[in-house]
Amino acid sequence: MALIHTCYRITDVDRSVAFYSALGFEEIGRIPIRDEAVNVFMNQPGDGDAPRLELTHNFGVDSYEIGTGYGHIAITADDLDGTLARLAEQGIERRSRPTRSAREARGCASCAIRMGTGSR
């Protein structure tokens, strides 16, 4: 497995992009999520087209409590079904099923793993 990117929820797109730009990140794209949110993708020079940082701005959200602003990490797995089975054997269960279309379109699937109470 390898880390693809990590995601943070933000409340101010311009301020967040300026902060991460000062750290050397470059914005490589934005994707609106209906009328609910926008994702800003950033990476470090030399990362190519693959984003290493996803910033999600949910419209109408003014603040996050400590611990609620973290979104997710994205990782690769050569064998998704095998990886999910191995995690299940360790008591780590997925919260949602990977979609078939995501698997076919991108060779991957998105799922959240619940690890104990309250964390994901």
Secondary structure as UniProt FT lines:
FT   STRAND          2..10
FT   HELIX           13..22
FT   TURN            23..24
FT   STRAND          26..33
FT   TURN            34..36
FT   STRAND          37..43
FT   TURN            45..46
FT   TURN            48..49
FT   STRAND          53..58
FT   TURN            59..60
FT   TURN            66..68
FT   STRAND          70..76
FT   HELIX           80..89
FT   TURN            90..91
FT   STRAND          93..94
FT   HELIX           100..106
FT   STRAND          113..114
//
